[in-house]
Amino acid sequence: MRLKENAICLILGMALLQGSIALAAAGNGIENYQQFKSNIPGVTEEMLYPDFWVKNAKHAGKIIMDSGEIEEYNLRNIEVCEPVVDIQNYKESFTKEELESLIKKVSAVPTANRYNSKGERLTAAYFKELVSNLNIDGLEEVNSVRYGISVRRTELRTFPTHDRVFSSKTSENDMFMETAVYPAEPLVILSTSTDGDWYFAQMYNYLSWIPVSDVALTEKGELFDYINHQDFLMVTGNRVYTSYNTQDAAVSELQLDMGVKLPLARAEEIPDDIDLQNPAGNFVVKVPTRASNGWAIFRVALISRSEDVHVGYLPYTNENIIRQAFKMQGQRYGWGGTFNARDCTAFMMDIFRTMGVNIPRNSGEQGQLAAGVFYDMSGLDLEERERLLDEIEPGTGLYMSGHAMLYLGKYKKDYYMIHDFGGFYVPQPGGGTKYYSTRQVAVTPLSILSSQSQTFLERLYGARRFMLEE
């Protein structure tokens, strides 16, 4: 009897094992599992994976620019696009009039109504107080610049304040939020707020106010020895963290967003253990920390080799552009970088940073001012726009007023993109349209309605290929 039971158990066990093998062979089940039906028209389950678009693209693995050409392109962007600057060869000083003009241009009092987080309309007295914190009267006749580096994810803001300010009582977009700044971002510091809590600072493509507590001061030479280190680790995942450190909170579980570049420590800088943890199985990187006197101390930290990182830049190819974009699919939209997220143009910027390509921050700058090959769609009818898209390679930026998108290519009769956006409209059987919120990175056809009367395709003014013009 016992032999018979054992035989039955063996048969059942083999059947379960075969079932497990079959499931394993089919992958982890993600690609075959549809939890719900998406309300985005024209998007099938298979389109949610980068392999679909890489296989659909011609010349996916072709190098767009090599390292020398990328360096030349970045210099070209500095020449043609005013908001993009050469941090390493920046002005050494500003006159009072020059600096006052820059500050007032960035921190202009809005003419439209603004509201606080309680829905209360902000008064002239409120803005008068903000203006007083700009420290215009404290500027010298000649103001020498200083240098610094960000030590954690932070933000550049319109005014030197953490106050969240909105264009309406129901909006979630903080109008004082200019852009997120990631760790290890080099900065030129132009001035300090009246209360001493904010620096007026320039990063490579943006100028605004940053919290002093998130910046460490450095000498210029030390900063660019660090930034230009020959061997570096590039964060290629949506988000990566340094290892937990029980001895040093400043380098413990530090959030590193896509596009962060960190120098790799030299062999002689790596001890047998790093704050009691063996470095085996990790990359050892150098991260900036802020000492009590406000100056930088560069410390070693660990990043697991299992994390989504790459030694050096990724090769600049259409395939890598597409794969990087899909790593952010489903991430919540965040105006200027609010909600620990990205907006449409930061989505674009971070993709290209992983390949060493520096593009402007805002949509108008990317679409209209950046260096590269521009495809003008203004004045074209629908058929002409489609013919132009047939010529454009996947991985090209698409632009309409106030919005940036990444082109994925044509499939069957429709054209597709991936972008970080607010929502879309769908025509209803009885007439009119219904609005669907997205507020995330998603794949969509260009044929969906961006407004109640126009598709995304109809609203495009052009496309931009970030490469040297032939």
C-alpha positions in Angstrom: 0.0 0.0 0.0 2.8 2.3 0.9 4.6 1.6 -2.4 1.4 2.5 -4.3 1.1 5.8 -2.3 4.7 6.6 -3.0 4.2 6.0 -6.7 1.2 8.3 -6.8 3.2 11.0 -4.9 6.1 10.6 -7.4 3.7 11.0 -10.4 2.1 14.0 -8.8 5.4 15.5 -8.0 6.7 15.0 -11.5 3.5 16.6 -12.9 4.0 19.7 -10.6 7.6 19.9 -11.5 6.8 19.8 -15.2 4.2 22.5 -14.7 6.8 24.7 -12.9 9.3 24.1 -15.7 6.6 25.1 -18.2 5.9 28.3 -16.3 9.6 29.0 -16.0 10.0 28.5 -19.7 7.3 31.0 -20.4 9.2 33.5 -18.3 8.0 35.0 -15.0 4.5 35.4 -16.3 4.7 39.2 -16.6 4.5 39.4 -20.4 1.6 36.9 -20.5 -0.4 38.4 -17.7 -3.0 41.0 -18.5 -4.6 42.3 -15.2 -6.9 44.8 -16.9 -7.7 46.3 -20.3 -6.0 49.6 -20.9 -8.2 52.6 -21.9 -5.4 53.9 -24.2 -6.7 53.3 -27.7 -4.5 51.4 -30.2 -2.0 50.0 -27.6 -1.7 46.3 -27.2 0.0 44.3 -24.4 3.1 43.5 -26.6 3.7 47.2 -27.2 4.5 47.7 -23.5 7.9 46.1 -23.9 11.0 47.7 -25.5 11.9 44.5 -27.5 8.7 45.0 -29.6 9.9 48.5 -30.7 13.6 47.6 -31.0 12.7 44.7 -33.4 10.3 47.0 -35.3 13.1 49.6 -35.8 15.6 49.7 -38.7 19.2 50.4 -37.8 18.4 49.9 -34.0 22.0 49.1 -33.1 23.8 51.6 -35.4 26.0 54.1 -33.5 24.4 57.6 -33.9 27.5 59.4 -32.7 30.8 58.2 -31.2 32.4 59.7 -28.1 34.3 62.4 -30.1 31.2 63.4 -32.0 29.1 63.5 -28.8 31.7 65.9 -27.3 31.5 68.0 -30.4 27.7 68.0 -30.3 27.7 69.1 -26.6 30.0 72.0 -27.4 27.7 72.9 -30.3 24.7 73.0 -28.0 26.5 75.5 -25.8 27.0 77.7 -28.8 23.5 77.6 -30.2 21.3 77.2 -27.1 21.7 80.0 -24.5 20.4 78.1 -21.5 23.1 75.4 -21.9 26.4 76.6 -20.5 29.9 75.4 -20.1 30.2 75.0 -16.3 33.9 74.5 -16.4 34.6 77.7 -18.3 32.0 79.9 -16.7 32.3 83.6 -16.0 34.5 84.3 -13.0 32.5 87.3 -11.8 29.4 89.4 -12.3 28.8 93.1 -11.8 26.0 94.1 -9.5 23.9 95.2 -12.5 24.5 91.9 -14.4 23.7 89.7 -11.4 20.6 91.8 -10.4 19.3 91.4 -14.0 19.8 87.6 -13.9 18.1 87.3 -10.5 15.1 89.4 -11.5 14.7 87.6 -14.7 14.5 84.2 -12.9 12.5 85.5 -9.9 9.9 87.7 -11.6 6.7 88.2 -9.6 3.9 86.5 -11.5 1.2 88.7 -13.0 -1.5 86.0 -12.7 -3.1 84.9 -9.5 -1.2 82.3 -7.4 -2.5 80.1 -4.6 -0.9 78.4 -1.6 -1.4 74.8 -0.6 -4.5 75.8 1.3 -6.1 77.3 -1.7 -5.7 80.9 -0.5 -4.8 83.5 -3.0 -1.3 84.9 -2.4 -1.1 88.7 -1.8 1.3 91.4 -2.9 2.7 91.5 0.6 3.6 87.8 0.3 5.6 88.4 -2.9 7.2 91.5 -1.4 8.6 89.3 1.3 9.9 86.8 -1.3 11.6 89.6 -3.2 13.3 90.9 -0.1 14.9 87.5 0.3 16.6 87.8 -3.1 19.3 89.9 -1.4 19.6 92.4 -4.3 20.8 95.0 -1.8 23.5 92.7 -0.5 25.2 92.3 -3.9 28.7 93.7 -4.2 29.8 95.9 -7.1 31.8 92.9 -8.4 30.6 89.4 -7.3 33.0 86.5 -7.7 31.4 83.1 -8.4 32.0 80.0 -6.2 31.7 76.4 -7.0 29.8 73.6 -5.4 28.2 70.2 -5.9 24.8 68.7 -5.0 24.9 66.0 -2.3 21.4 64.6 -2.7 18.4 64.9 -4.9 17.0 68.4 -4.5 15.4 71.1 -6.5 16.0 74.5 -8.2 13.2 76.9 -7.4 11.9 80.2 -8.8 12.2 82.0 -5.5 14.3 81.1 -2.4 11.5 79.4 -0.6 10.1 75.9 0.0 6.6 77.2 -0.3 4.4 75.3 -2.8 2.6 77.7 -5.1 -0.1 76.9 -7.6 -1.9 78.5 -10.6 -5.3 77.5 -9.3 -7.0 76.1 -6.3 -7.2 72.6 -7.8 -3.8 72.4 -9.6 -1.1 70.0 -8.4 1.7 71.7 -10.4 4.0 73.7 -8.1 4.7 76.9 -10.2 7.8 77.6 -8.1 9.4 74.3 -9.0 11.9 74.7 -11.8 13.7 71.4 -12.0 15.0 68.5 -9.9 18.7 68.3 -9.3 20.3 64.9 -8.8 23.4 64.1 -6.6 26.9 64.9 -7.8 25.7 67.8 -10.1 28.4 70.5 -10.5 27.2 74.0 -9.8 28.4 77.6 -10.1 27.2 79.6 -7.2 26.4 83.3 -8.0 24.9 84.7 -4.8 23.2 83.8 -1.5 19.7 84.7 -0.3 19.1 87.3 2.5 18.3 84.5 5.0 21.4 82.6 4.0 19.4 79.4 3.3 19.6 79.5 -0.5 22.2 79.7 -3.3 21.5 81.3 -6.6 23.2 78.7 -8.7 23.8 77.5 -12.3 23.8 73.9 -13.4 24.7 73.0 -17.0 21.2 73.8 -18.3 19.4 75.8 -15.6 19.8 78.8 -13.3 17.7 79.2 -10.2 17.6 78.9 -6.4 18.9 75.7 -4.5 18.9 75.0 -0.8 22.2 75.6 0.8 21.9 72.4 2.9 21.9 70.3 -0.3 25.1 71.8 -1.7 28.7 71.3 -0.7 31.3 74.0 -1.6 34.4 73.0 -3.5 37.4 74.6 -5.1 37.1 74.7 -8.8 40.0 72.4 -9.5 38.8 69.8 -7.0 35.3 69.9 -8.5 36.4 69.2 -12.1 39.0 66.7 -11.1 36.1 64.8 -9.6 33.6 65.4 -12.5 36.1 64.6 -15.2 37.4 61.4 -13.6 38.3 59.0 -16.4 36.6 55.9 -14.9 33.0 56.4 -13.8 29.8 54.6 -13.2 26.6 55.8 -15.0 23.2 55.1 -13.5 21.2 53.6 -16.2 18.2 52.4 -14.2 15.2 54.5 -13.4 16.4 54.8 -9.8 19.4 53.1 -8.0 20.5 53.4 -4.4 23.8 53.1 -2.7 24.1 50.3 -0.1 22.9 50.8 3.4 25.7 52.1 5.6 25.4 51.7 9.4 28.4 54.1 10.0 27.8 57.0 7.6 24.2 58.2 6.9 25.4 60.7 4.3 26.2 57.8 1.9 23.6 55.3 3.0 20.8 54.5 0.6 21.5 57.6 -1.4 18.9 57.9 -4.3 20.6 58.1 -7.7 18.3 58.8 -10.6 18.9 57.9 -14.2 21.8 59.9 -15.7 23.8 60.4 -12.4 27.5 59.9 -13.1 29.8 58.9 -10.2 33.6 58.4 -10.3 34.9 54.9 -9.6 37.4 54.7 -6.7 40.9 53.7 -7.6 42.2 50.4 -6.2 44.4 52.1 -3.7 41.4 54.1 -2.3 39.5 50.9 -1.5 40.0 49.4 2.0 39.4 45.8 2.9 36.0 46.8 4.2 34.0 50.0 3.8 32.3 50.8 7.1 32.3 47.1 8.1 31.0 45.9 4.7 33.2 44.0 2.3 33.3 45.7 -1.1 33.2 42.3 -3.0 30.2 42.2 -5.3 29.9 46.0 -5.5 31.1 48.9 -7.4 33.0 51.4 -5.2 32.1 55.0 -6.1 33.0 58.4 -4.7 30.1 60.5 -3.6 30.1 64.1 -2.4 29.0 64.8 1.2 28.6 68.1 3.1 30.8 68.8 6.1 29.6 70.9 9.0 31.4 73.9 7.6 29.6 73.5 4.3 32.5 72.2 2.3 32.7 69.0 0.3 34.2 65.7 1.5 34.2 63.0 -1.1 33.5 59.6 0.5 33.4 56.1 -0.9 30.1 54.2 -1.2 29.0 50.9 -2.5 26.6 50.1 -5.3 25.7 46.5 -5.9 26.8 45.0 -9.2 23.3 43.7 -9.6 21.9 47.3 -9.9 21.1 48.8 -13.3 24.4 50.7 -13.9 27.0 50.8 -16.6 30.8 51.5 -16.5 31.1 54.6 -18.7 28.4 55.9 -21.0 26.0 53.6 -22.9 26.6 53.5 -26.7 24.5 56.1 -28.4 22.1 54.0 -30.4 18.4 53.9 -31.2 18.1 50.7 -29.3 19.6 52.1 -26.1 17.4 55.2 -26.4 14.3 53.0 -26.6 15.3 50.7 -23.8 16.2 53.6 -21.5 12.8 55.2 -22.1 10.9 52.0 -21.2 12.7 51.8 -17.8 10.6 54.8 -16.8 7.3 53.5 -18.1 4.5 53.8 -15.5 6.4 56.4 -13.4 4.1 59.1 -12.0 4.3 62.5 -13.8 5.9 65.2 -11.7 5.9 68.8 -12.8 9.5 70.0 -12.8 10.5 66.9 -10.8 7.9 67.0 -8.0 6.6 63.8 -6.4 10.2 62.4 -6.6 9.5 61.9 -10.3 10.0 63.6 -13.7 8.1 65.7 -16.3 8.1 65.2 -20.1 11.4 67.0 -20.7 13.3 65.5 -17.8 12.2 62.2 -19.1 13.9 63.1 -22.4 16.9 64.7 -20.8 17.7 61.7 -18.5 17.5 59.2 -21.4 20.2 61.0 -23.4 22.4 61.8 -20.4 23.1 58.1 -20.0 24.8 58.2 -23.4 26.7 61.4 -22.6 24.4 63.6 -24.7 23.5 66.9 -22.9 20.3 68.5 -24.1 18.4 71.6 -22.8 15.9 71.3 -19.9 12.6 72.8 -21.2 10.5 71.7 -24.2 10.8 74.8 -26.3 14.6 74.8 -25.8 14.8 71.1 -26.8 12.5 71.4 -29.8 13.4 74.9 -31.1 16.9 75.8 -29.8 18.9 72.7 -29.4 21.6 71.6 -31.8 20.7 68.8 -34.1 18.7 67.9 -37.2 15.3 69.5 -37.1 12.2 68.3 -39.0 9.8 71.2 -39.4 6.1 70.1 -39.4 4.6 73.6 -39.1 2.1 74.2 -42.0 2.0 70.5 -43.0 -1.2 68.7 -43.5 -1.8 65.2 -42.0 -0.6 63.2 -44.9 2.6 65.3 -45.2 3.2 64.8 -41.4 2.9 61.1 -41.8 5.3 61.0 -44.8 7.8 62.9 -42.7 7.4 60.5 -39.8 8.1 57.6 -42.3 11.6 59.2 -42.7 12.3 59.8 -39.1 14.1 57.1 -37.0 12.8 55.8 -33.7 14.5 57.6 -30.8 13.8 61.0 -32.2 12.3 63.8 -30.1 8.8 65.0 -31.0 7.6 68.5 -30.0 4.4 70.4 -29.7 3.9 73.6 -27.7 4.7 72.7 -24.0 5.3 69.0 -24.5 8.1 66.6 -25.5 7.8 63.0 -26.7 10.0 60.2 -27.9 9.1 58.6 -31.2 8.9 54.8 -31.3 8.1 54.2 -34.9 5.3 53.1 -37.2 3.4 49.9 -36.6 0.8 48.8 -39.2 -1.0 52.1 -40.0 -0.3 54.1 -36.9 2.6 56.0 -35.4 3.6 55.6 -31.8 5.5 57.4 -29.1 6.4 57.0 -25.4 6.0 60.1 -23.2 5.4 61.5 -19.8 2.0 63.3 -20.0 -1.2 64.3 -18.4 -4.0 62.7 -20.4 -6.0 62.4 -23.6 -9.5 62.6 -25.0 -11.6 59.8 -26.6 -14.5 60.5 -28.9 -17.8 59.2 -27.5 -20.5 57.3 -29.5 -23.2 59.9 -28.7 -20.9 62.9 -29.6 -18.4 64.9 -27.7 -15.3 63.5 -26.0 -14.3 62.0 -22.7 -11.0 62.9 -20.9 -8.8 60.2 -19.5 -6.0 61.0 -17.1 -2.7 59.4 -17.4 -0.1 61.5 -15.5 2.7 59.0 -16.1 5.1 57.7 -18.7 3.1 55.7 -21.2 3.1 54.3 -24.8 0.4 55.9 -27.0 -0.3 56.4 -30.7 0.0 59.9 -32.1 -3.5 59.6 -33.4 -5.1 60.0 -30.0 -6.6 63.4 -29.1 -4.4 65.8 -27.2 -7.3 68.3 -27.0 -11.0 67.9 -27.7 -10.4 68.7 -31.4 -6.8 67.9 -32.3 -4.6 64.8 -32.2 -1.0 64.8 -30.9 0.1 64.4 -34.5 -1.8 67.4 -35.7 -0.3 69.5 -32.9 3.3 68.7 -33.6 5.5 71.6 -34.8 8.5 69.5 -35.4 10.9 66.7 -34.5 14.5 66.9 -33.3 17.3 64.4 -33.8 20.0 65.1 -31.2 23.1 64.6 -33.5 25.5 66.6 -35.5 24.0 67.9 -38.8 25.5 66.2 -41.8 
